[in-house]
Amino acid sequence: MSQEENYVQARLGGGGNGIILLQLSGDIEMDKVSRKEYEKFLRRCLKIEKELHQVFPDIDRHDLHLIVRSLLIPRKWGRKFLLRKRGQRYVP
Amino acid sequence: MSPDEVLLERVIATLRKVKLEAILVGNVASVLQGVPIMTQDIDLFVRDTELNRKKIRLFAEELGLSIFKRDEAISEVITAEGHELVVDFIFRLSHDQKFESVRSRAKRVKIGRHYCLVADLEDILKAKKAANRPKDQAALKLIEDTLRIRNYLQRKSK
């Protein structure tokens, strides 16, 4: 397994189940986006991130991932951006 | 569409219904342009006129929101809020960001069946820098980094 594939697996919870994937994928309605589809998207993000990291080494890798993901995420997958107060906590 | 986009579409449809011209600014406008942040409210930039203040009250009535009155006569923000939704109507961004100039740079973004005007990321950044609130500091860095990456990717694709 290549380093990139390892990274994808780590992002997906080490080949774990859909529950972990759901937590990591955040704003994606998983009943509409298959794991295969998401992995394809994630690989594309990681490829671009790799290049961008060379150009912008000062940007934190995690921030870089979130930015690239937000820029590339297909519109039809939907976006969550509002936090709601539930008791003492704010939740998406 | 996500539940948040459905809510935003309702806001846009209601703005159209009460004929209130508004530009989406703040964190929601940033998210729609790829900045990875979340927020608690929807910020809308409007012209400060008596008619618009009336339209804001109509907007609140339509959506069942309460108007949160600071001192409305002098305040630069009117908040319309309910259990699931908080909308801030902002009359002033920074001192040199006039409504017309922000509108000229804004993008038309489709949300569901409706279009809304979304302020350019550079304008959002400028407004946040001018406001200089502690809560904006984390968002500022993310907006700046997103702009750098977006501009690089745009240049590369040409």
Interface residues (C-beta under 8 A of the other chain):
Chain A: D27 E29 I48 L52 V55 F56 I59 D63 L64 L66 I67 V68 R69 S70 L71 G78 R79 K80 F81 L82 L83 R84 K85 Y90 P92
Chain B: M1 S2 P3 D4 E5 L7 N27 V28 V31 L32 G34 V35 P36 I37 M38 T39 Q40 I42 E84 K141 L142 D145 T146 R148 I149 R150 Y152 L153
